[in-house]
């Protein structure tokens, strides 16, 4: 795992599997940013995502570049069709999705799901 307040960047499917398993075991909210280098809104959103990680130490933030290695298969698994797509997970279950750089909505969902007790 990365240090608290850092975004975990994954670069392969094996790394994705390992990091996601560790994040799920933490029982914390997981916020996944599906991004791409060629995507202008993704580049604009990247520093915001980093800042959210610094402000929410009780949340795990993971960044997946869909163009790297074979990570497009991970994006397909989550039915990602546009970038950026933000997925909110807790204990292996997808809780919500936001498509696009909708900062207010993303911040609200972080607040909502990080405080929800695991069922």
ZADO-1210 file (C-alpha; in nm, 4 decimals, padded with zeros to 6 digits):
<atoms>
<atom x="00.0000" y="00.0000" z="00.0000" code="UNK" pos="1"/>
<atom x="00.1058" y="00.3598" z="-00.0495" code="UNK" pos="2"/>
<atom x="00.1607" y="00.5921" z="00.2409" code="UNK" pos="3"/>
<atom x="-00.1472" y="00.7681" z="00.3772" code="UNK" pos="4"/>
<atom x="-00.2474" y="01.0580" z="00.1587" code="UNK" pos="5"/>
<atom x="-00.0877" y="00.9153" z="-00.1560" code="UNK" pos="6"/>
<atom x="-00.2576" y="00.7928" z="-00.4704" code="UNK" pos="7"/>
<atom x="-00.1691" y="00.4327" z="-00.5588" code="UNK" pos="8"/>
<atom x="-00.0842" y="00.4160" z="-00.9286" code="UNK" pos="9"/>
<atom x="-00.1092" y="00.0667" z="-01.0749" code="UNK" pos="10"/>
<atom x="00.0838" y="-00.0308" z="-01.3858" code="UNK" pos="11"/>
<atom x="-00.0210" y="-00.3920" z="-01.4517" code="UNK" pos="12"/>
<atom x="-00.3105" y="-00.6265" z="-01.3939" code="UNK" pos="13"/>
<atom x="-00.1043" y="-00.8212" z="-01.1378" code="UNK" pos="14"/>
<atom x="-00.0333" y="-00.4989" z="-00.9473" code="UNK" pos="15"/>
<atom x="-00.4023" y="-00.4015" z="-00.9727" code="UNK" pos="16"/>
<atom x="-00.5095" y="-00.7358" z="-00.8267" code="UNK" pos="17"/>
<atom x="-00.2604" y="-00.7072" z="-00.5397" code="UNK" pos="18"/>
<atom x="-00.3435" y="-00.3443" z="-00.4534" code="UNK" pos="19"/>
<atom x="-00.7193" y="-00.3937" z="-00.4775" code="UNK" pos="20"/>
<atom x="-00.7039" y="-00.7020" z="-00.2527" code="UNK" pos="21"/>
<atom x="-00.5035" y="-00.5082" z="00.0092" code="UNK" pos="22"/>
<atom x="-00.7408" y="-00.2105" z="-00.0153" code="UNK" pos="23"/>
<atom x="-01.0472" y="-00.4342" z="00.0263" code="UNK" pos="24"/>
<atom x="-00.8902" y="-00.5956" z="00.3330" code="UNK" pos="25"/>
<atom x="-00.8469" y="-00.2503" z="00.4872" code="UNK" pos="26"/>
<atom x="-01.2282" y="-00.2163" z="00.4900" code="UNK" pos="27"/>
<atom x="-01.1816" y="00.1496" z="00.3861" code="UNK" pos="28"/>
<atom x="-01.3622" y="00.3243" z="00.1045" code="UNK" pos="29"/>
<atom x="-01.1716" y="00.2769" z="-00.2231" code="UNK" pos="30"/>
<atom x="-01.1897" y="00.5502" z="-00.4874" code="UNK" pos="31"/>
<atom x="-01.0614" y="00.4422" z="-00.8285" code="UNK" pos="32"/>
<atom x="-00.9804" y="00.6935" z="-01.1022" code="UNK" pos="33"/>
<atom x="-00.9876" y="00.5344" z="-01.4479" code="UNK" pos="34"/>
<atom x="-00.7848" y="00.7738" z="-01.6578" code="UNK" pos="35"/>
<atom x="-00.5874" y="00.7992" z="-01.9832" code="UNK" pos="36"/>
<atom x="-00.2873" y="01.0087" z="-02.0843" code="UNK" pos="37"/>
<atom x="-00.4614" y="01.1346" z="-02.3992" code="UNK" pos="38"/>
<atom x="-00.7645" y="01.2615" z="-02.2017" code="UNK" pos="39"/>
<atom x="-00.7580" y="01.6413" z="-02.1332" code="UNK" pos="40"/>
<atom x="-01.0250" y="01.6278" z="-01.8554" code="UNK" pos="41"/>
<atom x="-00.8203" y="01.3511" z="-01.6887" code="UNK" pos="42"/>
<atom x="-00.5099" y="01.5712" z="-01.6832" code="UNK" pos="43"/>
<atom x="-00.7138" y="01.8567" z="-01.5346" code="UNK" pos="44"/>
<atom x="-00.8646" y="01.6258" z="-01.2705" code="UNK" pos="45"/>
<atom x="-00.5345" y="01.4540" z="-01.1712" code="UNK" pos="46"/>
<atom x="-00.4159" y="01.7221" z="-00.9232" code="UNK" pos="47"/>
<atom x="-00.7661" y="01.7334" z="-00.7693" code="UNK" pos="48"/>
<atom x="-00.7564" y="01.3556" z="-00.7182" code="UNK" pos="49"/>
<atom x="-00.4129" y="01.3885" z="-00.5536" code="UNK" pos="50"/>
<atom x="-00.5465" y="01.6627" z="-00.3249" code="UNK" pos="51"/>
<atom x="-00.8487" y="01.4519" z="-00.2286" code="UNK" pos="52"/>
<atom x="-00.6116" y="01.1716" z="-00.1271" code="UNK" pos="53"/>
<atom x="-00.4177" y="01.4110" z="00.0969" code="UNK" pos="54"/>
<atom x="-00.7387" y="01.5349" z="00.2622" code="UNK" pos="55"/>
<atom x="-00.9019" y="01.1919" z="00.3106" code="UNK" pos="56"/>
<atom x="-00.6466" y="00.9748" z="00.4880" code="UNK" pos="57"/>
<atom x="-00.9160" y="00.7215" z="00.5769" code="UNK" pos="58"/>
<atom x="-00.9839" y="00.6475" z="00.2067" code="UNK" pos="59"/>
<atom x="-00.7727" y="00.4469" z="-00.0421" code="UNK" pos="60"/>
<atom x="-00.7203" y="00.6246" z="-00.3771" code="UNK" pos="61"/>
<atom x="-00.6141" y="00.4193" z="-00.6801" code="UNK" pos="62"/>
<atom x="-00.5335" y="00.5486" z="-01.0298" code="UNK" pos="63"/>
<atom x="-00.5640" y="00.3201" z="-01.3335" code="UNK" pos="64"/>
<atom x="-00.4336" y="00.4424" z="-01.6711" code="UNK" pos="65"/>
<atom x="-00.6381" y="00.2340" z="-01.9157" code="UNK" pos="66"/>
<atom x="-00.3664" y="00.2638" z="-02.1826" code="UNK" pos="67"/>
<atom x="-00.0968" y="00.1086" z="-01.9650" code="UNK" pos="68"/>
<atom x="-00.0010" y="-00.2578" z="-02.0030" code="UNK" pos="69"/>
<atom x="-00.3280" y="-00.4525" z="-02.0252" code="UNK" pos="70"/>
<atom x="-00.5243" y="-00.2390" z="-01.7779" code="UNK" pos="71"/>
<atom x="-00.7966" y="-00.1848" z="-02.0377" code="UNK" pos="72"/>
<atom x="-00.9227" y="-00.5275" z="-01.9258" code="UNK" pos="73"/>
<atom x="-00.9730" y="-00.3866" z="-01.5754" code="UNK" pos="74"/>
<atom x="-01.1659" y="-00.0927" z="-01.7236" code="UNK" pos="75"/>
<atom x="-01.3819" y="-00.3379" z="-01.9207" code="UNK" pos="76"/>
<atom x="-01.4490" y="-00.5361" z="-01.6028" code="UNK" pos="77"/>
<atom x="-01.5920" y="-00.2171" z="-01.4458" code="UNK" pos="78"/>
<atom x="-01.7757" y="-00.1226" z="-01.7686" code="UNK" pos="79"/>
<atom x="-01.5774" y="00.2013" z="-01.8018" code="UNK" pos="80"/>
<atom x="-01.6689" y="00.3723" z="-02.1286" code="UNK" pos="81"/>
<atom x="-01.5373" y="00.7271" z="-02.0785" code="UNK" pos="82"/>
<atom x="-01.2536" y="00.8959" z="-01.8946" code="UNK" pos="83"/>
<atom x="-01.2275" y="00.9980" z="-01.6257" code="UNK" pos="84"/>
<atom x="-01.4569" y="00.7491" z="-01.4553" code="UNK" pos="85"/>
<atom x="-01.4470" y="00.7402" z="-01.0763" code="UNK" pos="86"/>
<atom x="-01.5603" y="00.4179" z="-00.9060" code="UNK" pos="87"/>
<atom x="-01.6426" y="00.4040" z="-00.5349" code="UNK" pos="88"/>
<atom x="-01.5967" y="00.0608" z="-00.3713" code="UNK" pos="89"/>
<atom x="-01.6180" y="-00.0769" z="-00.0221" code="UNK" pos="90"/>
<atom x="-01.5224" y="-00.4319" z="00.0755" code="UNK" pos="91"/>
<atom x="-01.5285" y="-00.5513" z="-00.2847" code="UNK" pos="92"/>
<atom x="-01.8643" y="-00.3998" z="-00.3750" code="UNK" pos="93"/>
<atom x="-01.9113" y="-00.1113" z="-00.6197" code="UNK" pos="94"/>
<atom x="-02.1158" y="00.1529" z="-00.4378" code="UNK" pos="95"/>
<atom x="-02.1309" y="00.4277" z="-00.7004" code="UNK" pos="96"/>
<atom x="-01.9811" y="00.5716" z="-01.0189" code="UNK" pos="97"/>
<atom x="-01.9183" y="00.9252" z="-01.1461" code="UNK" pos="98"/>
<atom x="-01.8268" y="00.9854" z="-01.5107" code="UNK" pos="99"/>
<atom x="-01.6375" y="01.3059" z="-01.5838" code="UNK" pos="100"/>
<atom x="-01.4629" y="01.5734" z="-01.3818" code="UNK" pos="101"/>
<atom x="-01.7574" y="01.6413" z="-01.1502" code="UNK" pos="102"/>
<atom x="-01.5612" y="01.7481" z="-00.8437" code="UNK" pos="103"/>
<atom x="-01.8535" y="01.8451" z="-00.6243" code="UNK" pos="104"/>
<atom x="-02.0310" y="01.5166" z="-00.6878" code="UNK" pos="105"/>
<atom x="-01.7103" y="01.3181" z="-00.6297" code="UNK" pos="106"/>
<atom x="-01.6400" y="01.4977" z="-00.3003" code="UNK" pos="107"/>
<atom x="-01.9997" y="01.4399" z="-00.1845" code="UNK" pos="108"/>
<atom x="-01.9797" y="01.0676" z="-00.2633" code="UNK" pos="109"/>
<atom x="-01.6472" y="01.0344" z="-00.0785" code="UNK" pos="110"/>
<atom x="-01.8086" y="01.1912" z="00.2279" code="UNK" pos="111"/>
<atom x="-02.1187" y="00.9733" z="00.1933" code="UNK" pos="112"/>
<atom x="-01.9460" y="00.6379" z="00.1503" code="UNK" pos="113"/>
<atom x="-01.6484" y="00.6759" z="00.3807" code="UNK" pos="114"/>
<atom x="-01.8837" y="00.7222" z="00.6757" code="UNK" pos="115"/>
<atom x="-02.1274" y="00.4436" z="00.5828" code="UNK" pos="116"/>
<atom x="-02.0734" y="00.1442" z="00.8075" code="UNK" pos="117"/>
<atom x="-02.0015" y="-00.1795" z="00.6262" code="UNK" pos="118"/>
<atom x="-02.3108" y="-00.3958" z="00.6044" code="UNK" pos="119"/>
</atoms>
